[in-house]
Amino acid sequence: MEALAIGSAPPRLGIAAQIRHSHLHRSKTLATAAPLRLVAAMPMDGPAGGRGHAPLRCARAETDSEDAVATSSQSSQTQSAGSADATDQGNGVPVADAAAADVAGVDGIRIRRRPVTGPSVHYVGPFQFRLENEGNTPRNILEKIVWDKEAEVSQMKERRPLYMLKGPLDNSPPARDFVGSLKASYDRTGVPALIAEIKKASPSRGVLREDFEPVQIAQAYEKNGAACLSVLTDAKYFQGSFDYLEAIRNAGVKCPLLCKEFIVDAWQLYYARSKGADAVLLIAAVLPDLDIKYMLKICKILGMAALVEVHDEREMDRVLGIDGIQLIGINNRNLETFEVDISNTKRLLEGERGQTIAQKGIIVVGESGLFTPEDISFVQNAGVRAVLVGESLIKQEDPGKAIAGLFGKDISPVSVA
């Protein structure tokens, strides 16, 4: 596997690498906006020094060739450690100045990637104190998910370093053409191609389906006209699993599979591919432009597609400025309130943005708030050529047959043929 550096475990990062993004750890505004509040104190029963450091971000790299990306999985982290004390990599911002900069102003992202004032749990002598303030309390559910995901991925990487994924990657079946499947479905049916989502639960809705059999649901979706499938793999908030992804692929389902995960580290791309993913989700609110560029190159090497998700005009403009984008997902769900408004799709596709998308041949995927044929027609008229739908299908008694109700007609291969 050309994309992996193998032979020995990746080098462990030093202190310099951990402070590389110090502008994300300390915000002058956040650090002084609210006083610390003592919530609880308890004896510290963990090992000495067990506090640890905040999880590290994905090492970013601007490269000019795919070969450079293939070897950067280990080397880029080491390179960043040597220069962290001078500037913030990728932005050219001195650390002293960046420390007080707003996250969105520096990296273009809306979601803080970790508590900016450190973890809420602190150790003083034999006691463990939980101190909450504006800097270490998540502002919304997505931010909480991302903070937990970074800690989770850090532990997963310790158990399965990148070099250990070479065997599973080499033995994985070739990636299937996710983009090509969407185009073929649209040409065949005349309606947006369906990415049907296999999701048991969500933070806002709770459990969506008690009798959850992912393989059976995947087979029913495929039979009734889904072009691709999206499989939730986050366990804590969506009760998903990478085992579901692997089981669906091994069951002989032919639809290309999107790994619906909160990607915060390049390691996750390799892991998703080793489990059978043909595409991954990259969220612009979470990932800076350089991370997106870096991950797109890794996806290309691995043969996977990348669905880059945006929520507003600012994120759309950022993504349209990145070369190599094939799929843009417009999520109609507000990150702050979780309210859904499908007119968001039309707003983001009007004017010059829509023209740029057409010129670049980008497929736009409508996400969230799609329940009826009228909803599908609305986003299609706005310029959408594919839709990602989960809740309105998975909650039906027969999720597969519910596809016809969503589109107002039978779009299964047999009926259309």
C-alpha positions in Angstrom: 0.0 0.0 0.0 1.7 3.1 -1.3 -0.2 5.4 1.0 1.3 3.9 4.2 4.7 4.3 5.7 5.5 1.0 7.2 8.1 -1.0 9.0 8.0 0.6 12.4 5.6 2.5 14.6 5.2 6.2 14.0 7.4 8.4 16.1 5.9 9.8 19.3 5.3 13.5 19.3 7.2 15.8 21.6 6.0 18.8 23.6 6.6 21.1 20.7 4.1 19.3 18.5 1.5 19.5 21.2 1.6 23.2 21.4 1.6 23.7 17.6 -1.9 24.9 17.6 -1.7 26.9 20.8 -4.1 29.5 19.4 -6.8 26.8 19.8 -5.8 26.2 23.5 -5.9 29.7 24.7 -8.2 32.5 23.8 -7.8 35.9 25.4 -11.6 36.5 25.2 -12.6 33.1 26.5 -10.0 33.0 29.2 -11.2 36.2 30.8 -14.9 36.2 29.9 -16.1 34.0 32.8 -14.6 33.1 36.1 -14.0 29.5 36.9 -16.8 27.7 38.6 -16.1 24.7 40.9 -18.6 22.0 40.2 -17.3 19.0 42.0 -14.2 17.7 43.9 -13.3 14.1 44.5 -10.3 12.1 45.5 -7.9 11.4 42.6 -7.8 7.6 42.2 -5.9 7.5 39.0 -2.2 7.1 38.5 0.1 10.1 39.2 0.3 12.4 36.3 -2.7 10.8 34.7 -4.1 14.1 33.5 -2.4 13.9 30.1 -2.5 16.4 27.3 -5.3 17.4 25.0 -5.6 15.1 22.0 -3.6 16.2 19.0 -5.1 17.4 15.8 -4.5 15.9 12.4 -1.1 16.8 11.1 -1.6 19.0 8.1 0.6 19.2 5.0 0.5 21.2 1.8 2.1 18.9 -0.8 2.6 19.1 -4.5 2.3 15.5 -5.4 0.5 12.3 -4.3 3.9 10.7 -3.5 4.5 13.4 -0.9 1.1 12.6 0.8 2.0 9.0 0.8 5.0 9.5 3.0 3.6 12.4 5.1 1.5 10.3 7.5 4.5 10.1 9.8 7.0 12.7 8.7 4.6 15.7 8.7 4.0 15.3 12.4 7.8 15.4 13.1 8.3 18.3 10.8 5.6 20.4 12.5 7.2 19.8 15.9 10.4 21.6 14.9 8.7 24.7 13.7 5.8 25.0 16.2 7.7 27.4 18.4 8.0 30.0 15.6 4.8 30.1 13.7 1.4 28.4 13.3 1.9 26.0 10.5 -0.2 26.6 7.3 -1.3 30.1 8.4 2.1 31.9 8.9 0.7 33.4 12.1 3.2 33.9 15.0 2.1 31.8 18.0 2.2 34.8 20.3 -0.3 36.6 18.0 -2.4 33.5 17.2 -2.9 32.8 20.9 -5.4 35.6 21.1 -7.0 35.1 17.6 -10.4 33.8 17.1 -10.6 30.2 15.9 -12.7 31.1 12.9 -10.4 34.0 12.0 -7.3 31.7 12.0 -8.6 28.4 10.6 -11.9 29.3 9.1 -13.8 26.8 11.3 -16.7 27.4 13.6 -16.3 24.4 15.9 -13.5 24.6 18.4 -11.4 21.5 18.1 -10.7 21.1 21.8 -11.3 23.0 25.1 -9.4 26.3 24.6 -8.6 26.6 28.3 -7.8 23.0 28.8 -9.9 20.1 30.1 -12.5 20.7 32.8 -10.9 18.2 35.1 -7.9 19.4 37.0 -5.8 17.8 39.8 -4.7 19.6 42.9 -2.9 17.4 45.4 -4.9 14.3 46.1 -8.1 15.8 44.7 -9.7 16.0 41.3 -11.6 19.2 40.6 -14.0 19.8 37.8 -13.9 23.5 36.8 -16.3 24.7 34.2 -16.1 28.0 32.3 -16.7 29.3 28.8 -13.4 28.0 27.5 -13.9 24.3 28.4 -17.7 23.9 28.1 -19.0 22.9 24.6 -21.1 25.6 23.0 -23.3 23.1 21.0 -23.8 19.4 20.4 -21.4 19.3 17.4 -18.6 20.8 19.5 -19.2 18.3 22.2 -19.2 15.4 19.7 -15.9 16.7 18.2 -14.2 17.1 21.6 -15.1 13.5 22.5 -14.2 12.2 19.1 -10.7 13.6 19.3 -10.2 11.8 22.6 -11.6 8.6 21.2 -9.4 8.7 18.1 -6.3 9.4 20.2 -7.0 6.1 22.1 -7.7 4.2 18.9 -4.5 5.4 17.3 -2.6 4.1 20.4 -4.2 0.7 20.0 -3.8 0.5 16.2 -1.0 2.8 14.9 -1.1 3.6 11.2 1.5 0.9 10.2 -0.8 -1.8 11.7 -3.5 -0.9 9.1 -1.4 -2.0 6.2 -2.6 -5.6 6.2 -6.3 -4.8 6.4 -5.9 -2.1 3.7 -4.1 -4.5 1.4 -6.8 -7.1 1.8 -9.7 -4.7 1.3 -11.7 -5.0 -1.9 -11.2 -2.2 -4.4 -13.1 1.0 -3.6 -16.4 1.4 -5.5 -17.2 4.4 -7.6 -19.3 6.5 -5.3 -19.5 9.6 -7.5 -20.2 7.4 -10.6 -23.0 5.6 -8.9 -24.7 8.9 -8.1 -24.4 10.2 -11.6 -25.7 6.9 -13.1 -28.7 6.9 -10.7 -29.6 10.5 -11.6 -29.4 9.7 -15.4 -31.5 6.6 -14.9 -34.3 8.0 -12.7 -34.4 11.7 -13.5 -34.6 12.5 -9.8 -31.8 13.2 -7.3 -29.7 10.1 -6.5 -30.4 8.7 -3.1 -27.8 8.1 -0.4 -29.9 6.2 2.1 -28.6 6.5 5.6 -28.4 3.6 8.0 -28.7 5.2 11.4 -30.1 3.8 14.7 -30.2 6.9 16.8 -29.3 10.6 16.9 -28.6 13.1 19.7 -31.7 15.2 19.0 -34.2 12.4 18.3 -33.0 9.5 20.4 -33.4 5.9 19.1 -35.0 6.0 15.7 -35.4 2.3 15.2 -35.5 -0.4 17.9 -35.4 -3.4 15.6 -32.2 -2.3 13.9 -30.7 -4.8 11.5 -28.1 -2.9 9.5 -27.5 -5.6 6.8 -31.2 -6.2 6.2 -31.9 -2.4 6.0 -29.0 -2.0 3.5 -30.3 -4.8 1.3 -33.8 -3.3 1.4 -32.4 0.2 0.4 -30.4 -1.2 -2.5 -33.4 -3.3 -3.8 -35.6 -0.2 -3.8 -33.4 2.2 -5.7 -30.7 3.7 -3.4 -27.6 4.6 -5.3 -25.3 4.7 -2.3 -25.6 4.0 1.4 -24.4 6.1 4.4 -23.5 4.2 7.5 -23.2 5.9 10.9 -20.1 4.7 12.7 -20.2 6.9 15.8 -21.1 4.8 18.8 -21.5 7.4 21.6 -24.1 9.7 20.1 -25.6 7.7 17.2 -25.2 4.1 18.4 -23.3 3.3 15.2 -20.4 1.0 14.6 -17.6 0.3 12.2 -18.8 -3.3 12.5 -22.0 -2.3 10.7 -20.0 -0.9 7.9 -17.9 -4.0 7.6 -20.8 -6.3 7.9 -22.7 -4.6 5.1 -19.7 -4.7 2.8 -19.1 -8.4 3.5 -22.8 -9.2 3.0 -22.5 -8.5 -0.7 -24.3 -5.2 -0.9 -23.1 -3.6 -4.1 -24.0 0.0 -3.3 -20.9 2.2 -2.5 -20.7 3.0 1.2 -20.2 6.4 2.8 -18.6 6.2 6.2 -20.6 8.7 8.2 -18.1 9.7 10.9 -16.8 12.8 12.5 -13.4 13.0 10.9 -10.8 14.9 12.9 -7.7 13.0 12.1 -6.2 11.6 8.9 -5.8 8.2 10.6 -9.6 7.8 10.4 -9.5 7.8 6.6 -7.2 4.8 6.6 -9.3 3.0 9.2 -12.5 3.7 7.3 -11.1 2.3 4.1 -9.8 -0.8 6.0 -13.4 -1.4 7.1 -14.8 -1.2 3.5 -15.7 2.5 3.1 -15.9 3.9 -0.4 -16.4 7.5 0.7 -16.0 9.6 3.8 -17.7 12.7 5.2 -15.6 15.9 5.8 -17.3 18.7 7.7 -16.1 22.2 6.8 -17.3 23.6 10.2 -14.8 21.3 11.9 -11.8 21.0 9.4 -9.6 23.9 8.3 -9.0 24.3 4.6 -5.5 22.8 4.8 -6.8 19.7 6.6 -9.5 19.3 3.9 -6.9 19.6 1.1 -4.6 17.1 2.8 -7.4 14.6 3.4 -8.7 14.9 -0.2 -5.3 13.8 -1.4 -5.2 10.9 1.0 -8.7 9.9 -0.2 -7.6 10.0 -3.8 -4.7 7.7 -3.1 -7.0 5.3 -1.2 -9.6 5.5 -4.0 -12.3 7.0 -1.8 -14.6 9.9 -2.6 -15.1 12.7 -0.1 -18.4 14.4 0.6 -17.5 17.9 2.0 -20.4 19.2 4.1 -21.2 22.9 4.4 -23.9 24.7 6.4 -23.7 28.4 5.3 -22.4 30.8 2.7 -19.1 31.3 4.4 -18.3 27.6 4.4 -19.5 27.2 0.8 -17.1 29.9 -0.3 -14.3 28.2 1.5 -15.0 24.9 -0.1 -15.4 26.3 -3.6 -11.9 27.7 -3.3 -10.4 24.2 -2.8 -9.3 22.2 -5.9 -10.4 18.6 -6.3 -13.9 18.9 -4.7 -16.3 16.5 -6.4 -19.2 16.4 -3.9 -20.6 19.2 -1.7 -23.2 18.4 0.9 -25.5 21.2 2.0 -26.8 20.5 5.5 -30.0 22.3 6.2 -29.6 21.9 10.0 -28.5 24.9 12.0 -25.4 24.0 14.0 -26.4 26.1 16.9 -30.1 25.4 17.3 -30.5 22.2 15.3 -33.5 23.7 13.5 -33.9 22.6 9.9 -34.8 24.8 6.9 -34.5 23.3 3.4 -34.6 26.8 1.9 -30.9 26.9 3.0 -30.1 24.7 0.0 -31.6 27.1 -2.4 -29.9 30.1 -0.8 -26.5 28.6 -1.1 -26.9 27.6 -4.7 -28.1 31.0 -6.0 -26.0 33.4 -8.1 -22.3 33.0 -8.6 -22.0 30.1 -6.3 -24.4 28.0 -8.4 -22.5 29.0 -11.5 -19.2 28.0 -10.1 -20.5 24.7 -9.0 -21.9 24.0 -12.5 -18.6 25.1 -14.1 -16.6 22.7 -11.9 -19.0 19.8 -12.4 -19.6 19.4 -8.7 -22.5 17.2 -7.5 -24.5 18.9 -4.7 -26.0 16.6 -2.1 -29.0 17.9 -0.1 -29.0 16.9 3.5 -31.6 17.1 6.4 -35.3 18.0 6.4 -36.3 15.9 3.3 -39.5 14.0 4.0 -41.8 14.4 1.0 -41.8 14.4 -2.8 -42.3 18.2 -2.6 -39.1 18.5 -0.6 -37.2 16.5 -3.1 -38.6 18.6 -6.0 -37.7 21.8 -4.2 -34.0 20.9 -3.7 -33.8 19.4 -7.2 -35.0 22.7 -8.7 -32.4 24.5 -6.7 -29.6 22.5 -8.3 -29.3 19.3 -6.1 -28.4 16.1 -7.9 -28.3 13.8 -4.9 -29.9 13.6 -1.5 -28.8 12.0 1.8 -31.8 10.9 3.7 -32.0 9.0 7.0 -34.7 9.7 9.5 -37.7 9.9 7.1 -36.8 6.4 5.8 -35.4 4.5 8.8 -38.4 5.3 11.0 -40.9 3.7 8.6 -42.1 0.1 9.1 -40.4 -0.9 5.8 -37.5 1.5 5.2 -36.9 0.1 1.7 -40.5 0.6 0.4 -40.5 4.1 2.1 -38.2 5.2 -0.7 -41.1 5.3 -3.2 -43.1 7.4 -0.9 -40.2 9.9 -0.5 -39.8 10.4 -4.2 -43.5 10.0 -5.2 -42.6 7.0 -7.5 -40.9 3.7 -7.6 -37.2 4.3 -8.4 -36.0 0.7 -8.0 -33.8 -0.6 -10.9 -36.5 -3.1 -12.0 -39.3 -0.6 -12.2 -37.3 2.1 -14.0 -35.8 -0.4 -16.5 
